[in-house]
Amino acid sequence: MSQVSGTRRNGRFSRGALLFFSFFICIGLFAASAIGLLAPVEGLAATPLNAISGLLNRVALGITGGVSDFAELQTLRQRNADLEEALARLQPQLVEALEIQSDYQRLADLFNYTSRRTDQAFLAADVIGGDPNNLLRSSTIIINKGARDGVAEGMPIVTGQGLVGRVIRVSADAAQVLLITSPSSAVSARVQSSRAEGSVIGEVNGVLTMRFIPLEADVQVGDIVITSGLGGNFPPDIVVGQVSSVRQTELYQEAQLRSLINFDILELVLVMTNFQPVDLSVFESDADLPAAPGS
């Protein structure tokens, strides 16, 4: 019995001594750490811990950033959907506003032209069709004004940029216009600067050619060509086009012209309603001329 008790006392003594010894070691380690003796050991031990800590921090930041990016992406998607919906609602209004602006500009150009031509009366008309017999390039157009509006055959058609053509057929509420770019069209014209005269003929490719210009006439690239009024089919001083090139033949000069009108997008024109073509055919026959005195 006494032997067992002695063993227990020795065990309690050993545990107490170990605790005291461990406490003493801890105090010593704290003291050594405080004065810097354990700095190399601490740095060595901290290296793997720092690496693990950095890895965990990066993982945590990645997860946090991913969650934040996903939330931001969802927000951006919703905002984009809202903007697309708003744009879809505004699109018809934008199209209408652009059309109004375009119509206003065209009407303003026509108004400026008519205000300069105070000696003429005009009727505005919309282009509603082209040449049904020519799929490549129209030589005629259809306008939405006809006999009920006072439109008659032979009336010139113009825009603010110059001569379009002349009316060749009329119905009650529409009219067909022969364009100056048609091979069937011929316009008596003159060079504005030198007053050299010739005839402007349309070509199949839509180009205008001024023919029969005298060889001695001064014609330069960039010159403006206007109607001369000769022949009585058109009033004078309407712009036909601008000279783009000049060449000489044995008998006369020819000038290629560039119309200032884009016939491919022609939408609004003016009918010159107070002009009537002059029929000169009655003067072309010599049968009715009086005989010369003494003949």
JOWOVEN-V914278 format. One record per residue. N is the residue number from 1. RES is the residue in three letters. SS is DSSP state (helix for helix, strand for strand, loop for the rest). PHI is phi in whole degrees, -180 to 180 (none if undefined). D_FIRST is the distance of its C-alpha to the first C-alpha in Angstrom with 1 decimal. Layout:
BEGIN
N;RES;SS;PHI;D_FIRST
N;RES;SS;PHI;D_FIRST
END
This chain:
BEGIN
1;MET;loop;none;0.0
2;SER;helix;-65;3.8
3;GLN;helix;-69;5.3
4;VAL;helix;-65;5.3
5;SER;helix;-63;6.4
6;GLY;helix;-65;8.7
7;THR;helix;-66;10.1
8;ARG;helix;-64;11.0
9;ARG;helix;-64;12.6
10;ASN;helix;-64;14.3
11;GLY;helix;-66;15.5
12;ARG;helix;-65;16.8
13;PHE;helix;-66;18.4
14;SER;helix;-66;20.0
15;ARG;helix;-67;21.4
16;GLY;helix;-65;22.8
17;ALA;helix;-65;24.2
18;LEU;helix;-65;25.8
19;LEU;helix;-65;27.3
20;PHE;helix;-64;28.6
21;PHE;helix;-66;30.0
22;SER;helix;-66;31.6
23;PHE;helix;-63;33.1
24;PHE;helix;-64;34.5
25;ILE;helix;-66;36.0
26;CYS;helix;-61;37.6
27;ILE;helix;-61;39.1
28;GLY;helix;-64;40.4
29;LEU;helix;-67;41.9
30;PHE;helix;-61;43.6
31;ALA;helix;-66;45.0
32;ALA;helix;-65;46.1
33;SER;helix;-67;47.8
34;ALA;helix;-65;49.4
35;ILE;loop;-90;51.0
36;GLY;loop;90;52.0
37;LEU;loop;-70;50.0
38;LEU;loop;-98;48.7
39;ALA;helix;-59;52.2
40;PRO;helix;-61;52.8
41;VAL;helix;-68;49.5
42;GLU;helix;-63;50.0
43;GLY;helix;-62;53.5
44;LEU;helix;-64;52.4
45;ALA;helix;-73;49.7
46;ALA;helix;-78;52.1
47;THR;helix;-59;54.8
48;PRO;helix;-65;53.4
49;LEU;helix;-66;52.3
50;ASN;helix;-65;55.8
51;ALA;helix;-63;57.3
52;ILE;helix;-64;55.3
53;SER;helix;-63;56.0
54;GLY;helix;-63;59.8
55;LEU;helix;-62;59.8
56;LEU;helix;-63;58.2
57;ASN;helix;-65;60.7
58;ARG;helix;-65;63.6
59;VAL;helix;-62;62.5
60;ALA;helix;-63;62.1
61;LEU;helix;-66;65.5
62;GLY;helix;-62;67.1
63;ILE;helix;-64;65.9
64;THR;helix;-63;67.0
65;GLY;helix;-64;70.4
66;GLY;helix;-62;70.9
67;VAL;helix;-63;70.3
68;SER;helix;-66;72.7
69;ASP;helix;-63;75.3
70;PHE;helix;-64;75.2
71;ALA;helix;-65;75.7
72;GLU;helix;-67;78.5
73;LEU;helix;-62;80.1
74;GLN;helix;-62;80.1
75;THR;helix;-64;81.7
76;LEU;helix;-64;84.3
77;ARG;helix;-63;85.1
78;GLN;helix;-66;85.6
79;ARG;helix;-65;87.8
80;ASN;helix;-63;89.8
81;ALA;helix;-63;90.4
82;ASP;helix;-64;91.5
83;LEU;helix;-66;93.9
84;GLU;helix;-64;95.4
85;GLU;helix;-66;96.0
86;ALA;helix;-65;97.6
87;LEU;helix;-65;99.8
88;ALA;helix;-63;100.8
89;ARG;helix;-70;102.0
90;LEU;helix;-86;103.9
91;GLN;helix;-57;105.4
92;PRO;helix;-60;108.4
93;GLN;helix;-67;109.1
94;LEU;helix;-66;108.9
95;VAL;helix;-61;111.3
96;GLU;helix;-63;113.7
97;ALA;helix;-65;113.6
98;LEU;helix;-65;114.3
99;GLU;helix;-65;117.2
100;ILE;helix;-63;118.6
101;GLN;helix;-63;118.4
102;SER;helix;-64;120.1
103;ASP;helix;-63;122.8
104;TYR;helix;-63;123.3
105;GLN;helix;-66;123.8
106;ARG;helix;-65;126.3
107;LEU;helix;-65;128.2
108;ALA;helix;-64;128.2
109;ASP;helix;-63;129.7
110;LEU;helix;-66;132.3
111;PHE;helix;-64;133.1
112;ASN;helix;-61;133.6
113;TYR;helix;-67;135.9
114;THR;helix;-66;138.0
115;SER;helix;-69;138.2
116;ARG;helix;-84;139.9
117;ARG;loop;-102;142.3
118;THR;loop;-70;144.0
119;ASP;loop;-87;147.1
120;GLN;loop;-122;145.2
121;ALA;loop;-110;143.6
122;PHE;strand;-128;140.3
123;LEU;strand;-131;138.3
124;ALA;strand;-76;134.6
125;ALA;strand;-145;133.5
126;ASP;strand;-92;130.3
127;VAL;strand;-81;130.2
128;ILE;strand;-117;129.3
129;GLY;strand;-173;130.0
130;GLY;loop;-115;131.1
131;ASP;loop;-82;133.5
132;PRO;loop;-70;132.7
133;ASN;loop;-96;134.7
134;ASN;loop;-134;132.8
135;LEU;loop;-84;129.1
136;LEU;loop;-86;128.8
137;ARG;loop;-149;130.5
138;SER;loop;-70;132.3
139;SER;loop;-103;136.0
140;THR;strand;-139;136.2
141;ILE;strand;-133;134.1
142;ILE;strand;-114;134.3
143;ILE;strand;-114;134.2
144;ASN;loop;-93;133.8
145;LYS;loop;-127;137.1
146;GLY;loop;-140;140.4
147;ALA;helix;-61;143.9
148;ARG;helix;-62;142.6
149;ASP;helix;-97;141.3
150;GLY;loop;91;144.6
151;VAL;loop;-81;143.5
152;ALA;loop;-135;146.4
153;GLU;loop;-61;146.9
154;GLY;loop;92;147.3
155;MET;loop;-69;145.2
156;PRO;strand;-71;143.1
157;ILE;strand;-118;139.3
158;VAL;strand;-137;137.5
159;THR;strand;-133;134.2
160;GLY;loop;-65;133.4
161;GLN;loop;-94;133.2
162;GLY;strand;144;136.6
163;LEU;strand;-80;138.6
164;VAL;strand;-99;136.9
165;GLY;strand;166;140.0
166;ARG;strand;-145;142.5
167;VAL;strand;-73;142.7
168;ILE;strand;-117;144.3
169;ARG;strand;-144;143.7
170;VAL;strand;-137;143.1
171;SER;loop;-115;142.0
172;ALA;loop;-61;141.7
173;ASP;loop;-129;138.2
174;ALA;loop;-155;137.5
175;ALA;strand;-149;139.2
176;GLN;strand;-103;138.9
177;VAL;strand;-118;139.0
178;LEU;strand;-84;140.1
179;LEU;strand;-77;137.9
180;ILE;loop;-70;139.4
181;THR;loop;-83;137.1
182;SER;loop;-76;138.9
183;PRO;loop;-62;141.3
184;SER;loop;-84;143.8
185;SER;loop;-97;143.7
186;ALA;strand;-142;146.1
187;VAL;strand;-125;146.2
188;SER;strand;-70;148.9
189;ALA;strand;-143;147.1
190;ARG;strand;-144;147.6
191;VAL;strand;-75;145.5
192;GLN;loop;-63;144.9
193;SER;loop;-78;145.4
194;SER;loop;-95;148.4
195;ARG;loop;66;149.8
196;ALA;loop;-68;150.2
197;GLU;strand;-106;150.6
198;GLY;strand;-171;149.4
199;SER;strand;-125;148.0
200;VAL;strand;-93;144.2
201;ILE;strand;-114;143.4
202;GLY;strand;-79;140.1
203;GLU;loop;-118;138.4
204;VAL;loop;-61;136.3
205;ASN;loop;-84;133.2
206;GLY;loop;89;133.7
207;VAL;loop;-82;135.1
208;LEU;strand;-104;138.3
209;THR;strand;-125;141.2
210;MET;strand;-96;144.1
211;ARG;strand;-107;147.1
212;PHE;strand;63;150.7
213;ILE;strand;-81;149.9
214;PRO;loop;-56;152.9
215;LEU;loop;-62;152.3
216;GLU;loop;-83;153.2
217;ALA;loop;-73;150.8
218;ASP;loop;-91;147.9
219;VAL;loop;-127;144.7
220;GLN;loop;-121;141.3
221;VAL;loop;-60;137.7
222;GLY;loop;101;136.3
223;ASP;loop;-64;139.6
224;ILE;strand;-90;139.6
225;VAL;strand;-109;141.9
226;ILE;strand;-126;143.4
227;THR;strand;-67;145.8
228;SER;loop;-95;149.5
229;GLY;loop;88;151.0
230;LEU;loop;-68;153.5
231;GLY;loop;91;154.3
232;GLY;loop;77;153.4
233;ASN;loop;-85;150.2
234;PHE;loop;-139;147.8
235;PRO;loop;-70;148.3
236;PRO;loop;-76;148.1
237;ASP;loop;71;145.3
238;ILE;loop;-98;142.3
239;VAL;strand;-65;139.7
240;VAL;strand;-101;139.6
241;GLY;strand;176;137.2
242;GLN;strand;-126;136.6
243;VAL;strand;-67;137.9
244;SER;strand;-109;135.2
245;SER;strand;-162;137.5
246;VAL;strand;-136;141.2
247;ARG;strand;-141;143.2
248;GLN;strand;-113;146.9
249;THR;loop;-108;149.1
250;GLU;loop;-70;152.7
251;LEU;loop;-108;154.1
252;TYR;loop;-160;151.5
253;GLN;strand;-101;148.0
254;GLU;strand;-127;145.0
255;ALA;strand;-126;142.0
256;GLN;strand;-86;138.6
257;LEU;strand;-115;137.3
258;ARG;strand;-112;133.9
259;SER;loop;-67;133.9
260;LEU;loop;-81;131.8
261;ILE;loop;-100;130.9
262;ASN;loop;-92;127.9
263;PHE;helix;-69;129.5
264;ASP;helix;-74;126.3
265;ILE;helix;-124;124.7
266;LEU;loop;-72;127.8
267;GLU;loop;-124;127.1
268;LEU;strand;-134;129.5
269;VAL;strand;-135;133.2
270;LEU;strand;-120;136.4
271;VAL;strand;-96;139.6
272;MET;strand;-84;142.7
273;THR;loop;-81;144.6
274;ASN;loop;-99;147.8
275;PHE;loop;-108;148.7
276;GLN;loop;-119;151.1
277;PRO;loop;-59;151.9
278;VAL;loop;-97;155.5
279;ASP;loop;-87;157.5
280;LEU;loop;-99;159.6
281;SER;helix;-65;160.8
282;VAL;helix;-65;164.1
283;PHE;helix;-95;164.9
284;GLU;loop;-86;164.2
285;SER;loop;-94;167.4
286;ASP;loop;-94;170.7
287;ALA;loop;-66;172.8
288;ASP;loop;-95;173.5
289;LEU;loop;-70;174.1
290;PRO;loop;-67;177.6
291;ALA;loop;-69;180.0
292;ALA;loop;-67;180.6
293;PRO;loop;-58;183.9
294;GLY;loop;85;186.7
295;SER;loop;-85;185.0
END
